[in-house]
Amino acid sequence: MPSSKKLLRPCFKAIFFVAILAAVTLPVYAKKPASSDSLSKLLPKLEKNTTGRKDPAVLKAIYDKLYEIETRPADITRLICDSSGRTSESRDSAICLSARVPKGRPLEWIIWNITQATNGTTYSVSDCSFDEHKQLCYMTFTSSEKTDPQININISRSNKYLNGSAKLAIVGEIREDTSYQIIVEFLSIKENLSIMIVPGKKQSTLIAQLAEQYHKEIIIALPMEPDSKIFSGFSSPVIMVHYSKDMIRSIILQAEKNIPLFSGFSNLWGERAITDSRIMNIVLNEIKKSHGYFLEMKTAKNSLAPELTGSMGISYEEFSGSITDNLKPADIAKQLKAYSAIAQTNGIAIVAVPLNKPLIQAIKTTLPWFRQNGINLVFPSQTFKIDKK
């Protein structure tokens, strides 16, 4: 335990801040913990108590908290040391733990969670500091009972990721020129993948029915007026800012008829339309009637979608980004891993992908990597932090 922490930032404020925000972060990060009773049977093998002193009850609670976040027994080391951290076998020695915790949750959250082990005990956190850049934390627990040993914990990151803690939603964009063969090949991948269909796509009803059979989530991509001119040959109706309410409603209702079994909507283009309050109120009112969500492809910084969906009680998320066309499978796989890193940091990430052979190959080759690194492929509807409906 370093005696000088000038380079380390005190984390008491972080603990209290995370405690306040726990109600917000838990829906994203919380999951059913592993059975601590069964795991705690391993403790006698790990604990090398040669002092003849009985361990304080709080120590088991600390171990249980570490196991709840999937810390492996091999990643927890115990030493008997004095208060400065030097190895000692004295009955007055402190208990020193070194724990390498999995990636996938903010270190501040982990610190706060471990401090909950002191609830109902004579122990409290007397010192806590962490190096945010190196992802290291040092914690000291002391008891109000003078005979109880001090507990020092050194927390660092392991090379393991939390199982399923990160949610990645991959949404395949079905465009007017996407071949039926590619669509079927994408849908046949046995993972939680989603498709986004433009209403004017030929055989859109058949594609939607096929997606339902393959248990995929369907999103309607509503073409909306952009800043630039719409390219020639585009056959789907586009929601323009000068259209009447009845015209806009008819476009959306026809889209719902052409693409049944949908779960939500997204925007195709829309730099102008998505910043127009009249247009967005009409569009979102229709979405609310159909009990759909709105997944925004961010096209304008001053989009009204986040504010209006919140006030109207419509589930809302936005794409984390998209993968461009004409990339090799290896490059696509690299980008999928980059979005996975975003998911590990934020809890969720949603990426739009063009449907083509390289993309399908990249997904198939990256599936083992997703599993090994705790990336949970989900539908967009499973990424909402708060279900407002």
N, C-alpha and C positions, 0 to 999 in steps of 0.2 A: 504494500500500500504506500504510494508515494507520500512523503511528508510535505512536499511543496506542490501546490496545485495552481500556481500562477497562470499557467497556460490552459487550465481547465475552467470551464464555465460552471458556476454553481447551478444545480438542477432543481433546487427546491421550488423555484418559480415554475419550472417546467412541470413538476409533479402536480402542483395545484392547478395549473392551466389545463393539463390533460385530465385531471379529475373533473373539472368543470365541463370539459368537452366530451367526457366519456359517453354520455348519452347519445352524442352525435356519432362518435367513432365506432361504438360497439356494433351498430347495424352493419357496418362495412367489414369490421375485423373479427367480431365475435363468432365463435363456432363452438360446438359441443366439445369440451376438453376430453383428453384421454383419461381413462380411469386412473386417478392418482393413487387409489388404494392398491391396485395391482402393481403399479409402477413403484410405489414406495417400498415394496418388498425387496427391491434392489438396493435400498439404502444401506443396509448393513455391509454389503459388499463394497460400497463406495466410501463409506465413512470409516476413517482409520483413527478412532478415538482411543488413544493409548494413555490418556491421563487418568482413567478411572472415574472420571466425572460424568454425571448423567447429562445428556444433551438437553438443552432447553426445548420446550414444545414448539417454539416459533421456528426452529430449524426445519422441522418436518413441513411446516406450512410454507416456508420459503422453497423447499424442494418441490412441493406440490405445485406452487405457482410456476416454477421453471418447467415442470413436466406438462402443465396445461398449455404452454406455448410450444410444445413439442421439442423441448431441449433433450437431446439424447443423453442417457446415463454416462456414456463415454466422454461427453463434452462437459461434465461437471467434475472438478477435481477439488478434493478437500485436504487442507493442511491444518496442523495445529501450530499457531504462531503467536508471537506477542503482539501488543497493540500497534507496533510500528510495522508489522508485516513480516518480521524475521521468524524463521522456523524455530519452534520451541516445543518442548514436551512437558512444560510445567502445568500443574493443575490450575494455575491462574492465567493460562494462555488464552488468547483470543482464538476464535474459529475463523479460518480464512477459506473462502470458496472462490474458485475461478470457474465461471460459467460462460460457455460459448453458445449464444442463443441463435436460433434460425433467423434468416432474413425474411422480410415480408410484412413486418409491422414496424412502425416508427419506434426508435429507441426510447423516446419520451413515454410512449404508451407502455412499453415493457417495464420501465422504471416505476411508473405509477402502479402497474399491476402487482409488481413484487412488493411494494410498500403495503399493499392490502394484507399481506401475511401477518402484519403486526396487530391487526384488529383483535381486540379482546385479550391482548397479552400485555406484559409489563415492558415490552420493547417498543422503541420508536426509532426513526431515522435521525441520527445525530449529525451525519455528514453525507453529502452527496454532491458529486461533481462529474461532469462528462466532457469528453472531447468530441464535439459533433463531427469534425472532419474525419477523425480516425475511428469514429463509432466505438468509443471506449467509455465505460462508466465505472466509477468507484463509489461504493456505498458502505456506510458504517451504521450498524444497529447497536444501540446500547439499551440496557435495562434499568429501570428505576430501582431494581434490587441489586445491591452492590456485589452480591455473590455470583450473579449471573455473568457468563463470559460475554465479551464484546464479539460481534460477528462482522467480519469484513467481507465484502463481495466485490470481485473484479469481473465486470461483464464486457464481453466482446462478441463479435459476430462469427458464426460458423459458416461453412460453405454450403449449408443446407437451407432450403427454402421451406416455408410453411406449406403443408399440403392443402391445395385448394384455396389458399388465402387470397390469391390474386385472380380476378375475374377478367377474362379477355373475350370480347364479343367480336367475331369476324363476320362481316356482312358483305356478301357477294352482290355486286352491282350487275343486274341483268339489263343490258342495253338493247337497243333495237337491232343491233347487228350481232348479238351474242347467239351462237349456234345452239340448237336444241341438244346436241350431243354433249357439249361442254356443260350445259345446265344439268343434265342427268348425271354426268360424272361427278360434279360438285355435290349434288344432292345425295348421292350414294355414299359419301364419306360418313361413317358412323360416328359423328360428333355433333355437338350442339352448334351448328352453323346456321346462319340466317341468309335470306335473299331479299333484295330490294328491287321491285319491279316497276318500270315506267308503264303507266296505264295503256299507252298506245302500242306496246309490244304485241306482236302477233302471237296468238295462242296463249295470252296471258292467263286466261281462265284455266286452261289445261295445265300450265306451269304451276299455278297456285294449288291446284288439286294434287299435282304430283308432289309438291313440296310438303303438303299436309300428310301424304302417305309416307314420306320419308321423315316425318316428325321434325320438320324445320320451321322456323319462325318466318313469317312473311311481313314485309314492310312495303307500303305503297309510296313510291317516290313521286311527289306532286311537282310537275314542272311549274316554276314560278318566274315571273319576269326578271331577267337579269339587267345589268347595266349595259352590256353590249348586245349586239344584234344576235338573234337566235339563228343558228346555222341552218342553211337551206336543207330541205329533205326531212326535217324533224316532223313526224306525223302526229305526235300526241298534242292534245290541247294544252295551252299554257295559260296559267292564271295571270292576267295582266292587271295593272293597277287601275285602269279605266273601266274595267268590267263591272257590271251591275252585280248586286248581291245574288240575284236569281241565276245569273250566268255562272258565277263562281260556285254556287251550291250545286248546280247541275253538273259541272265538271267533276266535283268531288263525289257526288252520288254515282255518276257513271263509272268513275274509277273504282269505287267500292263494288259495283256490280261486275266489272270486268275482272277484278282481283278479289275473289271471296276468301274467307278464312284468314284475313289479315289480322295482325296484332297492333300495328301502329303505322305512323306516317313519317315521312321525311321530306325535305325540300330538295328539288333538283334546281340548281342555280338559285335565283331569288334575291339578288343584291338589292333590287328596288322594292320588290313586293314585301320582303320580310321586315322592312323598316317602315312600312305603311300601316298605321294603326287600324284603319278601316278594313283593309284586306286581311290583316292577321286576326282581327276579331271575328270576321266571317269564317275564315279557314278553321281557326281553333274551336269555334262554336260547333262546327260540323264534326270535328274530331272528337269533341267531348260527347256529342250525341251517340257516336259509334263506340264509345268507351275505349278509344285508342290512345296511345302515347304519341309524343312528338319527339323525334330524334333529329336534332338539327345538324346539318352540314354547314358549318360556320362559313358564311359568305360575306357578312358585314359586321363590323365591330359594334354598330349601334342597332343590332337586331333587337326586335321587341319580343321575340319568342320567350326568353327566360322570364321576363317580368309578367307577361300575359298568362303563360301557362301556370305560373305560381298563383296568380290571383284567381284563375279559373279552376284550379284544382286538377290540372292535367299533368300526368307524369311526364317528366322532361329530362332528357340528357342531350349531350352533344357529342359528335364524333371527336375522338382524340386526333384523328387525322386519316389519311388515305394513302394507299400504295399506288404508284403510277403505273401506266402501261409500259410494255416493251422492256421489261426487266428479266434477267435470267433467274432461274429458280434459286440459286445461291444468294442472289441479292435480295430477292423477296423474303427468303428465310431470315436473312440478317435484319430486315425491317420488322418482320413479325417478332423477332426476339427483342428488338428495340421497344416495340409497343408493349411487350410483356414486361419489360423493365418499368415502364410507366405504370402498368397495372400493379407491380410489386410495390411501387411507391405510393400510388393513390388508392389502391384497392381495386380499381376498375380501369379498363381502357376499351374503347370501341373503335374499330378500324374498318374502313370501307376498302374493298379490294375488287379489282376488275376480274371478271371470270375469263380465264384462259388456261391453256395447258401448263405454262410455267407456274402459275399460281397454284393449281391443283397439285402439281408435283411438289412444290415447296411446302404446302400444308401437310401432305402425307409424310414427307421426310422429317418434318419438324415435330410431328406428334410425339415421338419418344422424348424429345427434349422438353416439351410442355409438361409431360407427366413427371419427368425426373426433377423438374424445377418448381413443381407445385403450381403450375398455371392451369386454372380451371376454365375450360372453354364453355361459355354460357350464351344464352340468348340476350339481346338487349333488354328485354323485359325483366331479366334477372339482375340487372346492374343498377336499378334505381335505388338510391340510398333511402328514400322515403317514398312509399307508395301513397300518393295523395288521393287516390280514388276511394 
